[in-house]
Amino acid sequence: MEVKKKITLQSVFWRFSICLFGLTAASLLACWIMIFFLPQTGEILPANYSENMLEDNREEIENAKTVTDELIPDGCSYGVFQTDGTYLYGNMNEKNQNKMWNEYARGSSGNPNMGYLKYFQRKEEVCIAAYRLKAEFVNPLLRKWLPGFPETVLILILLIFLIGIVLLSRKFGNIVGRELKSVKQVTEKVRLKDLEFEKPDTRIREVDEVMESLEKMREALEASLKAQWKMEEARRQQIGALIHDIKTPLTVIRGNAQLMQEAESAEEARECEEYILQETGRIEEYIQILQRMLQSEEGSQFQKEKVDVRQTAEAFAASAKMLAEANHQNLEVVISSIPDYIKSNRQLLLRAWENLLSNALEYTPAGGDICISIKEESGKLLFAIEDSGLGFTEEGIRRGTQQFYQGDKSRNSRNHYGVGLFMVDSFVKHQGGRLTLENSPRTKGALVRLEINM
C-alpha cells in the first residue's frame, strides 16, 4: 500500500494562504477584464454616453417646438422652465425642480452626488437635463433592475470571492476535521476501554504525533487492565481456595461435635473438644487472611499522623520477643538512633512490621535466629529483618511483592496466600519509601529492608 506523505499544520496553513491569494488575484483579474473588455462588445454603454447624446441632440432640443422624451437619453431627467423659473413640463420630480433651477441660476454644472447638468437655451425657455457619468447596460431590462455596470461587476466579483472563501474554508476544514475526527474516535475508544483497534492513518504530522501518544497510552492502559484482570482472577482463585479450605475444618468440627454427643467418657469429650478448638483456630487464620486481602486494597487510603517511633518500636519489640519464645526461636532486636516522631500511620506501620516478622517466624526453624534492626539512615526510617530460613529464590526476590504470588517454593506454606509482602509494599510506596528483598550473607536466610520517609 502506498504510504501517504505527511504534511504539517504549517504547510496546510500556507496552502490555504496561497489558495486565498490566488483567489484574490483571480477575482481582481476577472474584475479588470470585465470592466475593460466588456464595453468593447457593444453591450455596455460608456460612462459619457448620456452626455454625448445630449450634445448630439442639442440643436434639436433648443429648436424643437416641444422637448420630448425621445430627445433625452434613457436615465436622464429633464425639465423645461420659463425664463422666470416657472416649471413648464418634463420628467423631473417636484423635489428637484426648484433645486435644478437654482443650480442653473448659479451657473453650476452639477456634481457627482446630485448629477451633472446640461442647459439648453430655447426661445423664452430653458431646458435643464440632469445625467450621471456611469457606464450602463444596453439592455433596458438590465439597466432597470441592476445598479449600473461597475457596481454590478463589483457585486458579482465580491460574490464569487465570498463563494471561493467558503469553498476553500470547507476544503481545508474538511482536511483538518477528518484528522481531528480520527483523534476523537481513538480517544472515545480509550475512554470506553475498547482497546482492540489499530492506529488510524493520518496525513498531518502533528496529528500523527498525537496518535502515537494515544497509541502508547492505549498499550499502557491495555497492559494495566490485563494486569488488573489477572490480579482479579488470582483474587477469585485465592478466595475460592480459602472457601474450599474452610470446608475441611468445618467438617472436622461437625464430626467431632457429633462424637461429643455420643461420647461415653469425659476423656473422649475433651479429645473432641481439642479437635474443635484446633479447627476453630484454623478458621480464624483463614478469616485473618481474608481481612489482610481487603486491607491490602484499602491500605492506599490512610490519614498520616504524628507517630511516636520509639514507643511504637519498643512495643513491637516486646511483642516480637514473646512470639519468638513461643516458637522456640532466637530473636535479637536492635533499636538505635531513631527519631522521636515521624509522619505516618501507626496502625499500618505496625502491621507492616508484624507482616515481616510473621514471615520470618514462619520460615525460621525452631532454634533458628531472627535479627531485627530499627534505625534512622540517610533521612529515612529503616526496618531490617534477617532470618536463618531457606532464603529467597531469584524469582522470589523479583516477584515476592506481587499480590497472591506463591511461586517461591523455598518460602511457601499452606497458610501463605501471597498477601503480606504485597500489603507491606503498598503501604511503603504510599509512604514514599521502598521495600527490598534479598538474601542475608550473614544468616544465609532472607533479608528484608523496609525504608520510609520521615
C-alpha positions as CSV (number, residue, x, y, z in Angstrom):
1,M,0.0,0.0,0.0
2,E,1.3,3.4,-0.9
3,V,2.4,5.5,2.1
4,K,1.0,8.9,2.1
5,K,3.4,11.8,2.6
6,K,3.0,13.5,5.9
7,I,2.2,17.2,5.9
8,T,2.4,19.7,8.8
9,L,-0.2,22.1,10.0
10,Q,2.0,25.0,8.9
11,S,2.0,23.6,5.3
12,V,-1.8,23.3,5.5
13,F,-2.0,27.0,6.6
14,W,0.4,28.0,3.8
15,R,-1.6,26.1,1.2
16,F,-4.7,27.8,2.4
17,S,-3.0,31.2,2.3
18,I,-1.7,30.6,-1.3
19,C,-5.1,29.5,-2.5
20,L,-6.7,32.6,-0.9
21,F,-4.1,34.8,-2.5
22,G,-4.7,33.1,-5.9
23,L,-8.5,33.5,-5.4
24,T,-8.0,37.2,-4.7
25,A,-5.7,37.7,-7.7
26,A,-8.2,35.8,-10.0
27,S,-11.1,38.0,-8.7
28,L,-9.2,41.2,-9.4
29,L,-8.2,39.9,-12.8
30,A,-11.8,39.0,-13.6
31,C,-12.9,42.4,-12.5
32,W,-10.3,44.2,-14.7
33,I,-11.3,42.0,-17.7
34,M,-15.0,42.7,-17.3
35,I,-14.5,46.5,-16.8
36,F,-12.1,47.0,-19.7
37,F,-13.2,44.4,-22.2
38,L,-17.0,44.0,-21.9
39,P,-17.6,47.6,-23.1
40,Q,-15.9,46.6,-26.4
41,T,-18.6,44.1,-27.0
42,G,-21.2,46.8,-27.5
43,E,-23.4,45.5,-24.7
44,I,-22.2,48.3,-22.3
45,L,-22.8,52.0,-22.8
46,P,-19.8,54.2,-22.0
47,A,-19.9,56.4,-18.9
48,N,-20.3,59.6,-21.0
49,Y,-23.0,58.1,-23.3
50,S,-25.8,60.4,-21.9
51,E,-23.5,63.5,-22.1
52,N,-22.6,62.8,-25.7
53,M,-26.2,62.1,-26.7
54,L,-27.4,65.3,-25.1
55,E,-24.7,67.2,-27.1
56,D,-25.6,65.4,-30.3
57,N,-29.3,66.4,-29.7
58,R,-28.5,70.0,-28.6
59,E,-29.7,71.7,-31.7
60,E,-33.0,69.7,-31.9
61,I,-33.6,70.3,-28.1
62,E,-33.1,74.0,-28.5
63,N,-35.2,74.4,-31.6
64,A,-37.9,71.9,-31.2
65,K,-41.4,73.2,-30.6
66,T,-41.7,70.9,-27.6
67,V,-38.9,68.8,-25.9
68,T,-40.0,65.2,-26.0
69,D,-38.7,62.1,-24.1
70,E,-37.2,60.8,-27.4
71,L,-34.7,63.7,-27.4
72,I,-33.5,62.9,-23.9
73,P,-31.4,59.7,-23.3
74,D,-32.8,57.0,-21.0
75,G,-31.9,57.5,-17.4
76,C,-31.7,61.3,-17.7
77,S,-34.2,63.6,-16.1
78,Y,-35.1,67.0,-17.7
79,G,-37.4,69.9,-17.2
80,V,-38.4,72.9,-19.3
81,F,-38.6,76.3,-17.4
82,Q,-39.7,79.8,-18.3
83,T,-37.0,82.4,-18.0
84,D,-38.5,83.4,-14.6
85,G,-38.0,79.9,-13.3
86,T,-41.6,78.6,-13.7
87,Y,-41.6,74.9,-14.4
88,L,-43.5,74.0,-17.6
89,Y,-43.1,70.3,-18.2
90,G,-40.6,67.4,-18.2
91,N,-40.0,64.3,-16.1
92,M,-38.4,65.9,-13.1
93,N,-40.0,65.3,-9.8
94,E,-41.3,68.2,-7.8
95,K,-38.5,68.0,-5.3
96,N,-35.8,68.6,-7.9
97,Q,-37.5,71.3,-9.9
98,N,-36.5,74.3,-7.7
99,K,-33.2,72.7,-6.9
100,M,-32.2,72.4,-10.6
101,W,-33.4,76.0,-11.4
102,N,-31.2,77.3,-8.5
103,E,-28.2,75.4,-9.9
104,Y,-28.9,77.0,-13.3
105,A,-29.2,80.4,-11.7
106,R,-25.8,79.9,-10.1
107,G,-24.2,78.7,-13.3
108,S,-23.4,75.3,-11.7
109,S,-22.6,72.3,-13.9
110,G,-23.6,69.9,-11.1
111,N,-21.6,67.3,-9.1
112,P,-21.2,63.5,-8.8
113,N,-23.7,63.4,-5.9
114,M,-26.6,65.2,-7.5
115,G,-25.7,64.5,-11.1
116,Y,-24.3,66.7,-13.8
117,L,-26.3,69.3,-15.7
118,K,-26.7,70.5,-19.3
119,Y,-28.5,73.7,-20.1
120,F,-30.3,74.3,-23.5
121,Q,-31.4,77.9,-24.3
122,R,-34.7,77.9,-26.1
123,K,-37.0,80.7,-27.2
124,E,-38.1,82.3,-23.9
125,E,-37.4,78.9,-22.2
126,V,-34.6,76.9,-20.7
127,C,-34.3,73.1,-20.8
128,I,-32.3,71.6,-17.9
129,A,-31.1,68.0,-18.3
130,A,-29.5,66.0,-15.4
131,Y,-27.4,63.0,-16.1
132,R,-24.7,60.8,-14.5
133,L,-21.3,59.7,-15.7
134,K,-21.8,56.0,-15.3
135,A,-21.5,53.0,-17.6
136,E,-24.8,51.3,-18.2
137,F,-26.1,48.2,-19.9
138,V,-27.5,48.5,-23.4
139,N,-30.4,46.1,-22.4
140,P,-33.2,48.2,-20.9
141,L,-34.3,45.4,-18.6
142,L,-30.8,45.1,-17.1
143,R,-30.5,48.8,-16.9
144,K,-33.7,49.0,-15.0
145,W,-33.0,46.3,-12.4
146,L,-29.2,46.4,-11.9
147,P,-27.5,49.3,-10.2
148,G,-25.0,50.0,-13.0
149,F,-22.3,48.2,-14.9
150,P,-19.3,49.0,-12.5
151,E,-21.4,48.3,-9.4
152,T,-22.8,45.1,-10.9
153,V,-19.3,43.9,-11.7
154,L,-18.0,44.7,-8.2
155,I,-21.0,42.9,-6.6
156,L,-20.5,39.9,-8.9
157,I,-16.8,39.7,-8.2
158,L,-17.4,40.0,-4.4
159,L,-20.0,37.2,-4.6
160,I,-17.5,35.0,-6.5
161,F,-14.8,35.8,-3.9
162,L,-17.0,35.0,-1.0
163,I,-18.1,31.7,-2.6
164,G,-14.5,30.9,-3.1
165,I,-13.7,31.7,0.5
166,V,-16.5,29.4,1.7
167,L,-15.3,26.6,-0.6
168,L,-11.7,26.9,0.4
169,S,-12.6,27.0,4.1
170,R,-14.7,23.9,3.7
171,K,-12.0,22.1,1.8
172,F,-9.2,22.8,4.3
173,G,-11.7,22.5,7.2
174,N,-12.5,19.0,6.0
175,I,-8.8,18.1,5.8
176,V,-8.2,19.1,9.4
177,G,-11.7,17.9,10.5
178,R,-11.0,14.4,9.2
179,E,-7.8,14.2,11.2
180,L,-9.4,15.5,14.4
181,K,-12.3,13.1,13.9
182,S,-9.8,10.2,13.9
183,V,-8.3,11.6,17.2
184,K,-11.8,11.9,18.7
185,Q,-12.7,8.3,17.7
186,V,-9.5,7.0,19.2
187,T,-9.9,8.9,22.5
188,E,-13.6,7.7,22.7
189,K,-12.4,4.1,22.3
190,V,-9.8,4.6,25.0
191,R,-12.4,6.2,27.3
192,L,-14.7,3.2,26.8
193,K,-11.7,0.8,27.3
194,D,-12.2,-0.6,23.8
195,L,-8.5,-1.2,23.2
196,E,-8.8,-3.6,20.2
197,F,-8.1,-1.1,17.4
198,E,-5.4,-0.1,15.1
199,K,-3.9,3.4,14.9
200,P,-5.7,5.3,12.1
201,D,-3.5,6.6,9.2
202,T,-3.3,10.4,9.3
203,R,-1.8,12.9,6.9
204,I,-0.9,15.7,9.3
205,R,2.3,15.2,11.1
206,E,1.2,16.9,14.4
207,V,-2.0,14.8,14.5
208,D,0.1,11.7,13.8
209,E,2.3,12.6,16.8
210,V,-0.8,12.8,18.9
211,M,-1.9,9.5,17.6
212,E,1.5,8.0,18.5
213,S,1.0,9.3,22.1
214,L,-2.6,7.8,22.2
215,E,-1.2,4.5,20.9
216,K,1.3,4.4,23.7
217,M,-1.4,5.3,26.2
218,R,-3.5,2.5,24.7
219,E,-0.7,0.0,25.1
220,A,0.0,1.1,28.7
221,L,-3.7,1.0,29.6
222,E,-4.1,-2.4,28.0
223,A,-1.1,-3.7,30.0
224,S,-2.6,-2.2,33.1
225,L,-6.0,-3.6,32.6
226,K,-4.6,-7.1,31.8
227,A,-2.6,-7.0,35.0
228,Q,-5.7,-5.9,36.9
229,W,-7.7,-8.7,35.3
230,K,-5.1,-11.2,36.2
231,M,-5.0,-9.9,39.7
232,E,-8.8,-10.1,40.0
233,E,-8.7,-13.6,38.6
234,A,-6.0,-14.6,41.1
235,R,-8.0,-13.0,43.9
236,R,-11.1,-15.0,42.9
237,Q,-9.0,-18.2,42.8
238,Q,-7.4,-17.5,46.2
239,I,-10.8,-16.7,47.8
240,G,-12.2,-19.8,46.2
241,A,-9.2,-21.8,47.6
242,L,-9.8,-20.3,51.1
243,I,-13.5,-21.1,50.9
244,H,-12.6,-24.7,49.9
245,D,-10.1,-24.9,52.8
246,I,-12.6,-23.6,55.3
247,K,-14.8,-26.6,54.5
248,T,-12.3,-29.0,55.9
249,P,-12.2,-27.6,59.5
250,L,-15.9,-27.2,59.4
251,T,-16.3,-30.9,58.5
252,V,-13.9,-31.8,61.3
253,I,-15.9,-29.6,63.8
254,R,-19.2,-31.1,62.7
255,G,-17.9,-34.6,63.1
256,N,-16.3,-34.0,66.5
257,A,-19.5,-32.3,67.7
258,Q,-21.4,-35.4,66.8
259,L,-18.8,-37.6,68.5
260,M,-19.1,-35.4,71.7
261,Q,-22.8,-36.2,71.8
262,E,-22.1,-39.9,71.6
263,A,-19.0,-39.8,73.9
264,E,-19.2,-42.3,76.7
265,S,-16.5,-40.6,78.9
266,A,-15.2,-37.2,79.7
267,E,-11.8,-38.0,78.2
268,E,-13.4,-38.7,74.8
269,A,-15.4,-35.5,75.0
270,R,-12.2,-33.5,75.9
271,E,-10.4,-35.0,72.9
272,C,-13.2,-34.0,70.6
273,E,-13.2,-30.5,72.2
274,E,-9.5,-30.1,71.5
275,Y,-10.1,-31.0,67.8
276,I,-12.9,-28.5,67.6
277,L,-10.7,-25.7,69.2
278,Q,-7.9,-26.6,66.8
279,E,-10.0,-26.4,63.7
280,T,-11.7,-23.2,65.0
281,G,-8.2,-21.7,65.2
282,R,-7.6,-22.7,61.5
283,I,-10.9,-20.9,60.5
284,E,-9.7,-17.8,62.4
285,E,-6.5,-17.9,60.4
286,Y,-8.4,-18.1,57.1
287,I,-10.6,-15.1,58.2
288,Q,-7.4,-13.1,59.1
289,I,-6.0,-13.9,55.6
290,L,-9.3,-12.6,54.0
291,Q,-9.0,-9.5,56.2
292,R,-5.4,-8.9,55.0
293,M,-6.6,-9.2,51.4
294,L,-9.1,-6.4,52.0
295,Q,-6.7,-4.3,54.0
296,S,-4.1,-4.6,51.1
297,E,-6.7,-3.0,48.8
298,E,-7.7,-0.3,51.4
299,G,-4.2,0.5,52.5
300,S,-3.6,3.1,49.8
301,Q,-6.0,5.4,51.7
302,F,-4.8,6.4,55.1
303,Q,-4.5,9.5,57.2
304,K,-1.0,10.5,58.3
305,E,-0.5,11.3,61.9
306,K,2.3,12.1,64.4
307,V,3.7,8.7,65.4
308,D,5.9,8.1,68.5
309,V,8.5,6.0,66.8
310,R,10.4,4.9,69.9
311,Q,7.3,3.9,71.8
312,T,6.0,2.0,68.7
313,A,9.3,0.2,68.2
314,E,9.6,-0.8,71.8
315,A,6.0,-2.1,71.9
316,F,6.7,-4.1,68.7
317,A,10.0,-5.5,70.1
318,A,8.3,-6.7,73.3
319,S,5.5,-8.5,71.3
320,A,8.1,-9.9,68.8
321,K,10.2,-11.5,71.6
322,M,7.1,-13.2,73.1
323,L,6.2,-14.7,69.7
324,A,9.8,-15.9,69.1
325,E,10.0,-17.5,72.5
326,A,6.7,-19.3,71.8
327,N,8.2,-20.6,68.6
328,H,11.5,-21.6,70.3
329,Q,13.5,-19.2,68.1
330,N,16.3,-16.8,69.0
331,L,15.3,-13.1,68.4
332,E,17.6,-10.1,68.6
333,V,16.1,-6.6,68.3
334,V,18.4,-3.5,68.0
335,I,16.8,-0.1,68.2
336,S,19.3,2.8,67.7
337,S,19.4,6.4,66.7
338,I,15.7,6.7,65.7
339,P,13.7,10.0,65.6
340,D,11.2,10.7,68.3
341,Y,8.3,11.2,65.9
342,I,7.5,10.8,62.2
343,K,4.5,11.5,60.0
344,S,2.9,8.2,59.2
345,N,0.1,5.9,60.3
346,R,0.9,3.9,63.4
347,Q,-1.6,1.1,62.8
348,L,-0.3,0.5,59.2
349,L,3.3,0.9,60.3
350,L,2.9,-1.8,63.0
351,R,1.0,-4.0,60.6
352,A,3.9,-3.8,58.0
353,W,6.5,-4.7,60.7
354,E,4.3,-7.5,62.0
355,N,3.8,-9.0,58.5
356,L,7.6,-9.1,58.0
357,L,8.0,-10.6,61.5
358,S,5.3,-13.2,60.7
359,N,7.1,-14.3,57.6
360,A,10.4,-14.6,59.5
361,L,8.8,-16.6,62.3
362,E,7.1,-18.9,59.8
363,Y,10.1,-19.7,57.7
364,T,12.7,-19.9,60.5
365,P,13.1,-23.4,62.0
366,A,13.0,-24.0,65.8
367,G,16.3,-22.9,67.3
368,G,16.9,-20.6,64.4
369,D,18.0,-16.9,64.6
370,I,16.0,-13.8,63.7
371,C,17.7,-10.3,63.8
372,I,15.7,-7.0,63.6
373,S,17.3,-3.6,63.3
374,I,15.3,-0.3,63.6
375,K,17.2,2.9,63.0
376,E,17.5,6.2,61.1
377,E,19.6,6.0,57.9
378,S,20.1,8.8,55.3
379,G,17.0,10.6,56.4
380,K,14.8,7.5,56.3
381,L,13.4,5.2,59.0
382,L,15.0,1.7,58.2
383,F,13.5,-1.6,59.4
384,A,15.6,-4.6,58.5
385,I,14.8,-8.2,59.4
386,E,17.0,-11.3,58.8
387,D,16.2,-14.9,59.4
388,S,18.0,-18.2,59.2
389,G,15.5,-19.9,57.0
390,L,16.0,-21.1,53.4
391,G,16.0,-17.5,52.0
392,F,14.6,-16.3,48.7
393,T,15.0,-17.8,45.2
394,E,15.8,-15.4,42.4
395,E,12.2,-15.5,41.3
396,G,11.1,-14.8,44.9
397,I,13.3,-11.7,45.1
398,R,11.9,-10.5,41.8
399,R,8.2,-11.2,42.3
400,G,7.8,-11.6,46.1
401,T,5.9,-8.3,46.5
402,Q,3.2,-9.2,43.9
403,Q,-0.2,-9.8,45.3
404,F,-1.1,-13.6,45.5
405,Y,2.5,-14.6,44.5
406,Q,3.1,-18.1,45.8
407,G,5.8,-19.3,43.4
408,D,8.7,-19.3,45.8
409,K,8.9,-22.9,46.7
410,S,11.6,-22.3,49.3
411,R,9.4,-19.9,51.3
412,N,5.9,-21.3,50.8
413,S,3.3,-22.9,53.1
414,R,-0.3,-23.9,53.1
415,N,-1.1,-20.8,55.2
416,H,0.7,-18.4,52.9
417,Y,-1.5,-16.8,50.3
418,G,0.8,-14.1,48.9
419,V,-0.8,-11.1,50.6
420,G,1.6,-10.0,53.4
421,L,4.5,-8.6,51.3
422,F,2.2,-7.1,48.8
423,M,0.4,-5.2,51.6
424,V,3.7,-4.0,53.1
425,D,4.9,-2.9,49.7
426,S,1.7,-1.0,49.0
427,F,2.0,0.9,52.4
428,V,5.7,1.7,51.8
429,K,5.0,3.1,48.3
430,H,2.3,5.4,49.6
431,Q,4.6,6.5,52.4
432,G,7.3,7.3,49.8
433,G,9.6,4.5,50.7
434,R,11.0,1.3,49.4
435,L,10.8,-2.5,50.2
436,T,13.7,-4.7,49.1
437,L,14.1,-8.4,49.3
438,E,17.4,-10.2,49.3
439,N,19.3,-13.0,51.0
440,S,21.5,-12.3,54.0
441,P,25.2,-13.2,53.6
442,R,25.4,-13.4,57.5
443,T,22.5,-15.7,58.3
444,K,22.2,-17.3,54.8
445,G,18.4,-16.7,55.1
446,A,16.1,-13.9,54.0
447,L,16.9,-10.2,54.5
448,V,14.0,-7.8,54.1
449,R,14.6,-4.0,54.3
450,L,11.8,-1.5,54.7
451,E,12.6,2.2,54.3
452,I,10.1,5.0,54.7
453,N,10.5,8.8,54.5
454,M,10.3,10.6,57.8
